[in-house]
Each structure stands twice: as structure tokens, then as C-alpha cells.
Amino acid sequence: MRLEAVHRHPLLAYFGLAWAISWLLWLPAVASRQGWWEIDVPIAWHYAGAVGPITAAIVVAFIVEGQQGVFALAQQYRPSRASLPWLVGTLGGMLVLFGAGLTAARLADGEWPAYEEVANAGNLPALGLPLTFLVHLVTFGIGEETGWRGFALPRLQEQRSAARATALLFVGWSLWHVPSFFENPDYTDMNAGTVVGWAIGLALGAVFLTWLYNSTRGSLLTIVLWHATFNTITASEAASGALAAVATTGIMAMAVVVFLLAGPAELRGWSRRAGPRVGWRQLGLEAEGARRREAATPASGVR
């Protein structure tokens, strides 16, 4: 890849590099599941693919804008960006869906899901709830969202409506998942109908995450905590029935509601006048301002 091309087309470079890294990491698992070789690759290797989006984001941001670009990514994790009401509302909403899913499972099966089924992910060793959440936070939270929402979304929104930017991001995000249909049992067991349902769910999930990102002024901390919570719930051993269905349906319904309320142009807040969407130029200016303030702050100590 020529560096001039990366400067001219940073988004194409990002998507291509994210796909390449993740797909190469998933290739041994694909080969194992498809019988191309006899080496047994553990199912948990699927989580290694989360390295692709974050690595591509950092590499392309550094090539295009140097340290300033990387700093613009990192400053989206500042706790000051995460408004407490939004953070509490986001995670509280997921816990409400979790409770509703557990109740639905109780009604459907006649008994509550066992703690071990809720606490452990089907594609991971039995780690217990705290470690399972931490794995999802580091991998498909930070690993994915630093790239999709932290790098790609604000660049796509710079000169496009939030809805159009989300549609383009959905295309790149969905293509990234393609190898999973050949190596991850959660995907390989799907039929044509469930693949369509998965695609609709991913598209509405992208709408919801765009709204959440814009509403929190680009708080990746809020985004990754939500993503880790969602994955911990829907990837648990108890999620094969009502639990995952309730959680997923709830988010899909929420995506439709916020799209209608916030509108396709900005997808922010609870009305069409809630404010502008978050663009990369804005993040760059904020990052530059933060660096200047830090440089101007006198170092503490005896003088």
C-alpha cells in the first residue's frame, strides 16, 4: 500500500487493513473448521480477530496525521466525554433488557438460567462473569470500536448525514464478519433466514451505536462499555433462547425509535434539534486544544 494512496483515501485504507488483519488472524480457524488441515484451533481464537479494527485505525491515523491523529483517537476515551447520565442510562438500559431476557427465559423454560450459563461465554473457557466481561471489553469493545466508531464513523460523518455514514459503515462492518461464517459455530449454524435476520440486527445496531456515539459527543468509553455488556449477555451460554432474543430485539426497537426521534441527518439526542453529529475535524480540533492545554499546564513540584 503506497502512503500517498493512504493520505488520499484514509477510509478505504482503514477498511482494507482492518479486513486484512482480522481475516488473516481468522484464517487458521477457518482452515481448521473447514477441514483444510488437521490442526485443532480453539473456538476462542475468534476473539483474536478484534485486533484488526484497532490496529488499522492507529496505523492509518498515524500515517495520515501523525501523533495528532492517534491522539484524536485516544482522547475519545477521556472520562470527561462520558456524561454520567448517558453512561448510567446506557448501562442501566442494558441491565433492564438483561432482566427482561432472564424473565422471558424463566417463562419459556420453567426455570431460571443457571448462574454458570449466564456468567460464561459459549466460545470461551469458563472464566466467570468478571473475566468474561473483561475479555469482551478488551476485544470486541476496545478492539472493534476504536476502529468502527472511533476512526471510521466521524470521518464518514464529516461530509455525510449520520444515516448515510452509518449505512456505509454497516457495509464495511458486515463484510468484516464474513470469515466468521466459516469458523465460528454461532455463524456457521445459520441458515439463509437467520443470516438475513443477523444482517438486519447488525444494521439497526449500527444505527443505535451511531446515535449513542453522537449523543455522547464521541465517548468511546460509553460505546465500548455498552458493546462489552451486550456481548457478555448475548454470547453467554444462556443466550441461545429467549435471553438473546429479548436483548437483540430491544436494541433493534430502540434503534428505530431514536432514528425517528433524532432524524437521519444528525442522529443525536432525543430530537432533531439536539445538536450536530460528531465529525473527525471536530475531534482533531479538540485533540489539538487538549494537547495545548496540557503543554501550557506547569509541571508540579518544587521550584
BALOBA-1460 file (C-alpha; in Angstrom, 3 decimals):
// residues 303
<rec num="1" residu="m" x="0.000" y="0.000" z="0.000"/>
<rec num="2" residu="r" x="1.514" y="3.303" z="-1.082"/>
<rec num="3" residu="l" x="1.449" y="6.003" z="1.560"/>
<rec num="4" residu="e" x="0.179" y="8.607" z="-0.919"/>
<rec num="5" residu="a" x="-2.901" y="6.466" z="-1.507"/>
<rec num="6" residu="v" x="-3.484" y="6.215" z="2.248"/>
<rec num="7" residu="h" x="-3.388" y="10.019" z="2.521"/>
<rec num="8" residu="r" x="-5.884" y="10.375" z="-0.332"/>
<rec num="9" residu="h" x="-8.221" y="7.586" z="0.778"/>
<rec num="10" residu="p" x="-7.810" y="7.017" z="4.533"/>
<rec num="11" residu="l" x="-11.191" y="5.313" z="4.908"/>
<rec num="12" residu="l" x="-10.524" y="2.799" z="2.125"/>
<rec num="13" residu="a" x="-7.099" y="2.168" z="3.627"/>
<rec num="14" residu="y" x="-8.636" y="1.663" z="7.054"/>
<rec num="15" residu="f" x="-11.286" y="-0.813" z="5.918"/>
<rec num="16" residu="g" x="-8.828" y="-2.743" z="3.754"/>
<rec num="17" residu="l" x="-6.273" y="-3.023" z="6.539"/>
<rec num="18" residu="a" x="-8.879" y="-3.934" z="9.178"/>
<rec num="19" residu="w" x="-10.248" y="-6.681" z="6.945"/>
<rec num="20" residu="a" x="-6.781" y="-7.968" z="6.060"/>
<rec num="21" residu="i" x="-5.522" y="-8.187" z="9.648"/>
<rec num="22" residu="s" x="-8.647" y="-9.827" z="11.055"/>
<rec num="23" residu="w" x="-9.129" y="-12.187" z="8.127"/>
<rec num="24" residu="l" x="-5.509" y="-13.354" z="8.333"/>
<rec num="25" residu="l" x="-5.895" y="-13.979" z="12.046"/>
<rec num="26" residu="w" x="-9.122" y="-15.912" z="11.446"/>
<rec num="27" residu="l" x="-7.651" y="-17.949" z="8.569"/>
<rec num="28" residu="p" x="-6.219" y="-20.744" z="10.788"/>
<rec num="29" residu="a" x="-9.631" y="-21.184" z="12.419"/>
<rec num="30" residu="v" x="-11.334" y="-21.259" z="9.005"/>
<rec num="31" residu="a" x="-8.842" y="-23.877" z="7.823"/>
<rec num="32" residu="s" x="-9.484" y="-25.963" z="10.930"/>
<rec num="33" residu="r" x="-13.304" y="-25.799" z="10.759"/>
<rec num="34" residu="q" x="-13.386" y="-26.437" z="7.006"/>
<rec num="35" residu="g" x="-11.044" y="-29.431" z="7.238"/>
<rec num="36" residu="w" x="-8.221" y="-27.869" z="5.239"/>
<rec num="37" residu="w" x="-5.741" y="-29.055" z="7.876"/>
<rec num="38" residu="e" x="-5.820" y="-31.257" z="10.962"/>
<rec num="39" residu="i" x="-4.636" y="-28.674" z="13.478"/>
<rec num="40" residu="d" x="-7.362" y="-28.002" z="16.028"/>
<rec num="41" residu="v" x="-7.751" y="-24.250" z="16.545"/>
<rec num="42" residu="p" x="-9.769" y="-23.421" z="19.678"/>
<rec num="43" residu="i" x="-13.059" y="-21.590" z="19.201"/>
<rec num="44" residu="a" x="-11.791" y="-18.829" z="21.482"/>
<rec num="45" residu="w" x="-9.317" y="-17.864" z="18.727"/>
<rec num="46" residu="h" x="-12.244" y="-15.998" z="17.177"/>
<rec num="47" residu="y" x="-11.583" y="-13.191" z="19.665"/>
<rec num="48" residu="a" x="-8.142" y="-12.582" z="18.131"/>
<rec num="49" residu="g" x="-9.824" y="-11.004" z="15.111"/>
<rec num="50" residu="a" x="-10.725" y="-7.977" z="17.223"/>
<rec num="51" residu="v" x="-7.124" y="-6.810" z="16.796"/>
<rec num="52" residu="g" x="-7.842" y="-5.787" z="13.209"/>
<rec num="53" residu="p" x="-10.017" y="-2.662" z="13.604"/>
<rec num="54" residu="i" x="-7.970" y="-1.021" z="16.369"/>
<rec num="55" residu="t" x="-4.650" y="-1.752" z="14.663"/>
<rec num="56" residu="a" x="-5.875" y="-0.404" z="11.325"/>
<rec num="57" residu="a" x="-7.225" y="2.738" z="12.996"/>
<rec num="58" residu="i" x="-3.960" y="3.508" z="14.782"/>
<rec num="59" residu="v" x="-1.792" y="2.768" z="11.730"/>
<rec num="60" residu="v" x="-3.852" y="4.821" z="9.269"/>
<rec num="61" residu="a" x="-4.341" y="7.698" z="11.721"/>
<rec num="62" residu="f" x="-0.576" y="7.860" z="12.286"/>
<rec num="63" residu="i" x="0.246" y="7.701" z="8.572"/>
<rec num="64" residu="v" x="-2.221" y="10.447" z="7.694"/>
<rec num="65" residu="e" x="-1.887" y="12.787" z="10.678"/>
<rec num="66" residu="g" x="0.996" y="11.528" z="12.800"/>
<rec num="67" residu="q" x="0.755" y="11.688" z="16.584"/>
<rec num="68" residu="q" x="-2.123" y="14.156" z="16.309"/>
<rec num="69" residu="g" x="-4.279" y="11.523" z="14.601"/>
<rec num="70" residu="v" x="-3.516" y="8.896" z="17.223"/>
<rec num="71" residu="f" x="-4.200" y="11.425" z="19.981"/>
<rec num="72" residu="a" x="-7.578" y="12.230" z="18.381"/>
<rec num="73" residu="l" x="-8.424" y="8.546" z="18.707"/>
<rec num="74" residu="a" x="-7.198" y="8.245" z="22.280"/>
<rec num="75" residu="q" x="-8.889" y="11.384" z="23.605"/>
<rec num="76" residu="q" x="-12.276" y="9.880" z="22.756"/>
<rec num="77" residu="y" x="-11.687" y="7.634" z="25.778"/>
<rec num="78" residu="r" x="-11.400" y="10.572" z="28.167"/>
<rec num="79" residu="p" x="-13.804" y="10.023" z="31.094"/>
<rec num="80" residu="s" x="-14.829" y="13.690" z="30.779"/>
<rec num="81" residu="r" x="-16.537" y="12.876" z="27.455"/>
<rec num="82" residu="a" x="-18.722" y="10.259" z="29.130"/>
<rec num="83" residu="s" x="-21.643" y="12.175" z="30.598"/>
<rec num="84" residu="l" x="-22.768" y="10.397" z="33.763"/>
<rec num="85" residu="p" x="-26.498" y="10.439" z="32.843"/>
<rec num="86" residu="w" x="-25.750" y="8.912" z="29.436"/>
<rec num="87" residu="l" x="-23.386" y="6.339" z="30.933"/>
<rec num="88" residu="v" x="-25.855" y="5.323" z="33.634"/>
<rec num="89" residu="g" x="-28.763" y="5.319" z="31.183"/>
<rec num="90" residu="t" x="-26.874" y="3.241" z="28.622"/>
<rec num="91" residu="l" x="-25.687" y="0.552" z="31.011"/>
<rec num="92" residu="g" x="-28.902" y="0.688" z="33.032"/>
<rec num="93" residu="g" x="-30.900" y="0.118" z="29.867"/>
<rec num="94" residu="m" x="-28.834" y="-2.966" z="29.074"/>
<rec num="95" residu="l" x="-29.398" y="-4.313" z="32.595"/>
<rec num="96" residu="v" x="-33.143" y="-3.792" z="32.151"/>
<rec num="97" residu="l" x="-33.021" y="-5.783" z="28.904"/>
<rec num="98" residu="f" x="-30.936" y="-8.411" z="30.681"/>
<rec num="99" residu="g" x="-33.549" y="-8.712" z="33.408"/>
<rec num="100" residu="a" x="-36.343" y="-8.896" z="30.833"/>
<rec num="101" residu="g" x="-34.446" y="-11.616" z="28.969"/>
<rec num="102" residu="l" x="-33.927" y="-13.647" z="32.134"/>
<rec num="103" residu="t" x="-37.627" y="-13.323" z="32.939"/>
<rec num="104" residu="a" x="-38.560" y="-14.422" z="29.415"/>
<rec num="105" residu="a" x="-36.228" y="-17.424" z="29.754"/>
<rec num="106" residu="r" x="-37.879" y="-18.292" z="33.070"/>
<rec num="107" residu="l" x="-41.335" y="-18.158" z="31.492"/>
<rec num="108" residu="a" x="-40.250" y="-20.145" z="28.427"/>
<rec num="109" residu="d" x="-38.228" y="-22.856" z="30.181"/>
<rec num="110" residu="g" x="-39.956" y="-23.024" z="33.529"/>
<rec num="111" residu="e" x="-36.765" y="-22.247" z="35.441"/>
<rec num="112" residu="w" x="-34.195" y="-19.501" z="35.743"/>
<rec num="113" residu="p" x="-30.951" y="-19.878" z="33.757"/>
<rec num="114" residu="a" x="-28.125" y="-21.184" z="35.920"/>
<rec num="115" residu="y" x="-25.546" y="-18.621" z="37.015"/>
<rec num="116" residu="e" x="-22.794" y="-20.567" z="35.249"/>
<rec num="117" residu="e" x="-24.698" y="-20.308" z="31.968"/>
<rec num="118" residu="v" x="-25.103" y="-16.554" z="32.349"/>
<rec num="119" residu="a" x="-21.561" y="-15.904" z="33.592"/>
<rec num="120" residu="n" x="-19.643" y="-17.795" z="30.912"/>
<rec num="121" residu="a" x="-19.454" y="-17.279" z="27.142"/>
<rec num="122" residu="g" x="-20.074" y="-20.197" z="24.838"/>
<rec num="123" residu="n" x="-16.877" y="-19.526" z="22.850"/>
<rec num="124" residu="l" x="-14.600" y="-19.017" z="25.867"/>
<rec num="125" residu="p" x="-13.351" y="-21.196" z="28.712"/>
<rec num="126" residu="a" x="-15.332" y="-20.954" z="31.943"/>
<rec num="127" residu="l" x="-13.826" y="-17.707" z="33.233"/>
<rec num="128" residu="g" x="-16.642" y="-16.403" z="35.408"/>
<rec num="129" residu="l" x="-18.597" y="-13.212" z="34.865"/>
<rec num="130" residu="p" x="-15.927" y="-10.560" z="35.700"/>
<rec num="131" residu="l" x="-13.248" y="-12.074" z="33.453"/>
<rec num="132" residu="t" x="-15.720" y="-12.844" z="30.674"/>
<rec num="133" residu="f" x="-16.821" y="-9.207" z="30.698"/>
<rec num="134" residu="l" x="-13.174" y="-8.076" z="30.698"/>
<rec num="135" residu="v" x="-12.389" y="-10.221" z="27.648"/>
<rec num="136" residu="h" x="-15.342" y="-8.725" z="25.774"/>
<rec num="137" residu="l" x="-14.342" y="-5.232" z="26.897"/>
<rec num="138" residu="v" x="-10.773" y="-5.562" z="25.581"/>
<rec num="139" residu="t" x="-11.596" y="-7.428" z="22.361"/>
<rec num="140" residu="f" x="-14.926" y="-6.585" z="20.767"/>
<rec num="141" residu="g" x="-15.247" y="-3.460" z="22.891"/>
<rec num="142" residu="i" x="-11.962" y="-1.573" z="22.628"/>
<rec num="143" residu="g" x="-10.593" y="-3.678" z="19.766"/>
<rec num="144" residu="e" x="-13.566" y="-3.156" z="17.491"/>
<rec num="145" residu="e" x="-14.955" y="0.216" z="18.484"/>
<rec num="146" residu="t" x="-11.697" y="2.169" z="18.362"/>
<rec num="147" residu="g" x="-11.836" y="1.423" z="14.658"/>
<rec num="148" residu="w" x="-15.508" y="1.397" z="13.666"/>
<rec num="149" residu="r" x="-16.834" y="4.224" z="15.796"/>
<rec num="150" residu="g" x="-13.596" y="5.926" z="16.849"/>
<rec num="151" residu="f" x="-11.950" y="6.237" z="13.429"/>
<rec num="152" residu="a" x="-14.379" y="5.404" z="10.616"/>
<rec num="153" residu="l" x="-17.681" y="6.904" z="11.791"/>
<rec num="154" residu="p" x="-16.540" y="10.500" z="12.453"/>
<rec num="155" residu="r" x="-14.661" y="10.542" z="9.149"/>
<rec num="156" residu="l" x="-17.729" y="9.237" z="7.307"/>
<rec num="157" residu="q" x="-19.898" y="11.834" z="9.040"/>
<rec num="158" residu="e" x="-17.622" y="14.717" z="8.112"/>
<rec num="159" residu="q" x="-19.415" y="15.427" z="4.832"/>
<rec num="160" residu="r" x="-22.339" y="12.993" z="5.004"/>
<rec num="161" residu="s" x="-25.508" y="12.718" z="7.022"/>
<rec num="162" residu="a" x="-25.359" y="10.420" z="10.025"/>
<rec num="163" residu="a" x="-27.704" y="7.961" z="8.323"/>
<rec num="164" residu="r" x="-25.640" y="7.753" z="5.139"/>
<rec num="165" residu="a" x="-22.417" y="7.447" z="7.137"/>
<rec num="166" residu="t" x="-23.976" y="4.631" z="9.162"/>
<rec num="167" residu="a" x="-25.083" y="2.804" z="6.018"/>
<rec num="168" residu="l" x="-21.534" y="2.907" z="4.614"/>
<rec num="169" residu="l" x="-20.095" y="1.812" z="7.951"/>
<rec num="170" residu="f" x="-22.570" y="-1.063" z="8.065"/>
<rec num="171" residu="v" x="-21.255" y="-2.327" z="4.732"/>
<rec num="172" residu="g" x="-17.665" y="-2.336" z="5.978"/>
<rec num="173" residu="w" x="-18.605" y="-3.775" z="9.357"/>
<rec num="174" residu="s" x="-20.697" y="-6.586" z="7.884"/>
<rec num="175" residu="l" x="-18.009" y="-7.580" z="5.370"/>
<rec num="176" residu="w" x="-15.523" y="-7.773" z="8.237"/>
<rec num="177" residu="h" x="-17.661" y="-10.592" z="9.688"/>
<rec num="178" residu="v" x="-17.558" y="-12.767" z="6.536"/>
<rec num="179" residu="p" x="-14.878" y="-15.242" z="7.755"/>
<rec num="180" residu="s" x="-16.933" y="-15.826" z="10.898"/>
<rec num="181" residu="f" x="-19.460" y="-17.700" z="8.772"/>
<rec num="182" residu="f" x="-16.747" y="-20.280" z="8.097"/>
<rec num="183" residu="e" x="-15.131" y="-20.622" z="11.536"/>
<rec num="184" residu="n" x="-17.480" y="-19.559" z="14.338"/>
<rec num="185" residu="p" x="-20.280" y="-22.001" z="15.270"/>
<rec num="186" residu="d" x="-22.549" y="-19.069" z="16.144"/>
<rec num="187" residu="y" x="-22.405" y="-18.144" z="12.439"/>
<rec num="188" residu="t" x="-21.817" y="-21.469" z="10.676"/>
<rec num="189" residu="d" x="-25.083" y="-22.837" z="12.089"/>
<rec num="190" residu="m" x="-27.122" y="-20.036" z="10.479"/>
<rec num="191" residu="n" x="-29.415" y="-20.643" z="7.530"/>
<rec num="192" residu="a" x="-30.485" y="-18.109" z="4.895"/>
<rec num="193" residu="g" x="-33.283" y="-16.742" z="7.053"/>
<rec num="194" residu="t" x="-31.160" y="-16.257" z="10.146"/>
<rec num="195" residu="v" x="-28.413" y="-14.601" z="8.070"/>
<rec num="196" residu="v" x="-30.957" y="-12.049" z="6.871"/>
<rec num="197" residu="g" x="-32.080" y="-11.529" z="10.466"/>
<rec num="198" residu="w" x="-28.462" y="-11.148" z="11.553"/>
<rec num="199" residu="a" x="-27.858" y="-8.515" z="8.856"/>
<rec num="200" residu="i" x="-30.959" y="-6.549" z="9.871"/>
<rec num="201" residu="g" x="-29.876" y="-6.717" z="13.506"/>
<rec num="202" residu="l" x="-26.370" y="-5.528" z="12.626"/>
<rec num="203" residu="a" x="-27.739" y="-2.642" z="10.558"/>
<rec num="204" residu="l" x="-30.034" y="-1.483" z="13.357"/>
<rec num="205" residu="g" x="-27.207" y="-1.997" z="15.843"/>
<rec num="206" residu="a" x="-25.094" y="0.332" z="13.719"/>
<rec num="207" residu="v" x="-27.884" y="2.938" z="13.827"/>
<rec num="208" residu="f" x="-28.138" y="2.637" z="17.608"/>
<rec num="209" residu="l" x="-24.361" y="2.949" z="18.074"/>
<rec num="210" residu="t" x="-24.162" y="5.981" z="15.778"/>
<rec num="211" residu="w" x="-26.897" y="7.632" z="17.847"/>
<rec num="212" residu="l" x="-25.146" y="6.741" z="21.095"/>
<rec num="213" residu="y" x="-21.776" y="7.962" z="19.790"/>
<rec num="214" residu="n" x="-23.167" y="11.302" z="18.599"/>
<rec num="215" residu="s" x="-25.316" y="11.771" z="21.696"/>
<rec num="216" residu="t" x="-22.308" y="11.311" z="23.996"/>
<rec num="217" residu="r" x="-20.130" y="13.697" z="21.920"/>
<rec num="218" residu="g" x="-17.956" y="10.841" z="20.711"/>
<rec num="219" residu="s" x="-17.449" y="8.991" z="24.000"/>
<rec num="220" residu="l" x="-15.755" y="5.715" z="23.113"/>
<rec num="221" residu="l" x="-15.761" y="4.837" z="26.802"/>
<rec num="222" residu="t" x="-19.565" y="4.684" z="26.723"/>
<rec num="223" residu="i" x="-19.555" y="2.801" z="23.423"/>
<rec num="224" residu="v" x="-17.103" y="0.082" z="24.497"/>
<rec num="225" residu="l" x="-18.837" y="-0.438" z="27.844"/>
<rec num="226" residu="w" x="-22.143" y="-0.877" z="26.041"/>
<rec num="227" residu="h" x="-20.651" y="-3.243" z="23.449"/>
<rec num="228" residu="a" x="-18.929" y="-5.343" z="26.116"/>
<rec num="229" residu="t" x="-22.136" y="-5.565" z="28.145"/>
<rec num="230" residu="f" x="-24.197" y="-6.514" z="25.103"/>
<rec num="231" residu="n" x="-21.723" y="-9.205" z="24.034"/>
<rec num="232" residu="t" x="-21.436" y="-10.592" z="27.552"/>
<rec num="233" residu="i" x="-25.212" y="-11.057" z="27.593"/>
<rec num="234" residu="t" x="-25.792" y="-12.311" z="24.060"/>
<rec num="235" residu="a" x="-22.687" y="-14.538" z="23.859"/>
<rec num="236" residu="s" x="-23.367" y="-16.281" z="27.172"/>
<rec num="237" residu="e" x="-24.193" y="-19.983" z="27.361"/>
<rec num="238" residu="a" x="-27.714" y="-18.961" z="28.392"/>
<rec num="239" residu="a" x="-28.245" y="-16.815" z="25.292"/>
<rec num="240" residu="s" x="-29.408" y="-19.484" z="22.853"/>
<rec num="241" residu="g" x="-33.082" y="-18.797" z="23.574"/>
<rec num="242" residu="a" x="-35.189" y="-16.016" z="24.999"/>
<rec num="243" residu="l" x="-32.348" y="-14.076" z="26.655"/>
<rec num="244" residu="a" x="-30.528" y="-13.157" z="23.434"/>
<rec num="245" residu="a" x="-33.806" y="-12.648" z="21.566"/>
<rec num="246" residu="v" x="-35.091" y="-10.117" z="24.088"/>
<rec num="247" residu="a" x="-31.782" y="-8.219" z="24.279"/>
<rec num="248" residu="t" x="-31.366" y="-8.066" z="20.495"/>
<rec num="249" residu="t" x="-34.995" y="-7.173" z="19.816"/>
<rec num="250" residu="g" x="-34.854" y="-4.449" z="22.439"/>
<rec num="251" residu="i" x="-31.854" y="-2.791" z="20.806"/>
<rec num="252" residu="m" x="-33.422" y="-3.085" z="17.343"/>
<rec num="253" residu="a" x="-36.596" y="-1.437" z="18.597"/>
<rec num="254" residu="m" x="-34.574" y="1.284" z="20.310"/>
<rec num="255" residu="a" x="-32.715" y="1.947" z="17.048"/>
<rec num="256" residu="v" x="-35.990" y="2.522" z="15.211"/>
<rec num="257" residu="v" x="-37.266" y="4.855" z="17.944"/>
<rec num="258" residu="v" x="-34.148" y="7.028" z="18.095"/>
<rec num="259" residu="f" x="-33.945" y="7.174" z="14.299"/>
<rec num="260" residu="l" x="-37.468" y="8.574" z="14.171"/>
<rec num="261" residu="l" x="-36.895" y="10.996" z="17.046"/>
<rec num="262" residu="a" x="-33.386" y="12.238" z="16.225"/>
<rec num="263" residu="g" x="-33.716" y="12.128" z="12.450"/>
<rec num="264" residu="p" x="-31.344" y="10.794" z="9.802"/>
<rec num="265" residu="a" x="-29.265" y="13.963" z="9.436"/>
<rec num="266" residu="e" x="-27.620" y="14.130" z="12.854"/>
<rec num="267" residu="l" x="-28.824" y="11.055" z="14.787"/>
<rec num="268" residu="r" x="-28.155" y="12.702" z="18.114"/>
<rec num="269" residu="g" x="-30.169" y="13.063" z="21.298"/>
<rec num="270" residu="w" x="-33.934" y="12.855" z="21.543"/>
<rec num="271" residu="s" x="-34.953" y="15.411" z="18.925"/>
<rec num="272" residu="r" x="-33.866" y="16.695" z="15.532"/>
<rec num="273" residu="r" x="-32.561" y="19.861" z="17.202"/>
<rec num="274" residu="a" x="-30.316" y="18.116" z="19.725"/>
<rec num="275" residu="g" x="-27.113" y="19.235" z="18.015"/>
<rec num="276" residu="p" x="-24.698" y="18.285" z="15.235"/>
<rec num="277" residu="r" x="-23.191" y="14.878" z="14.635"/>
<rec num="278" residu="v" x="-19.536" y="14.285" z="15.544"/>
<rec num="279" residu="g" x="-17.011" y="14.766" z="12.725"/>
<rec num="280" residu="w" x="-13.308" y="13.978" z="12.548"/>
<rec num="281" residu="r" x="-12.329" y="17.631" z="12.105"/>
<rec num="282" residu="q" x="-14.072" y="18.481" z="15.371"/>
<rec num="283" residu="l" x="-12.232" y="15.665" z="17.143"/>
<rec num="284" residu="g" x="-8.932" y="16.869" z="15.710"/>
<rec num="285" residu="l" x="-9.523" y="20.411" z="16.937"/>
<rec num="286" residu="e" x="-10.483" y="19.129" z="20.378"/>
<rec num="287" residu="a" x="-7.386" y="16.944" z="20.496"/>
<rec num="288" residu="e" x="-5.152" y="19.856" z="19.498"/>
<rec num="289" residu="g" x="-6.760" y="22.053" z="22.152"/>
<rec num="290" residu="a" x="-6.266" y="19.384" z="24.807"/>
<rec num="291" residu="r" x="-2.598" y="18.975" z="23.902"/>
<rec num="292" residu="r" x="-2.019" y="22.716" z="24.053"/>
<rec num="293" residu="r" x="-3.684" y="22.937" z="27.454"/>
<rec num="294" residu="e" x="-1.556" y="20.085" z="28.751"/>
<rec num="295" residu="a" x="1.600" y="21.712" z="27.362"/>
<rec num="296" residu="a" x="0.669" y="25.029" z="28.974"/>
<rec num="297" residu="t" x="-0.012" y="23.451" z="32.391"/>
<rec num="298" residu="p" x="3.030" y="23.981" z="34.666"/>
<rec num="299" residu="a" x="4.574" y="20.795" z="35.967"/>
<rec num="300" residu="s" x="4.021" y="20.232" z="39.665"/>
<rec num="301" residu="g" x="6.942" y="20.113" z="42.059"/>
<rec num="302" residu="v" x="9.373" y="22.341" z="43.989"/>
<rec num="303" residu="r" x="10.722" y="25.312" z="42.053"/>
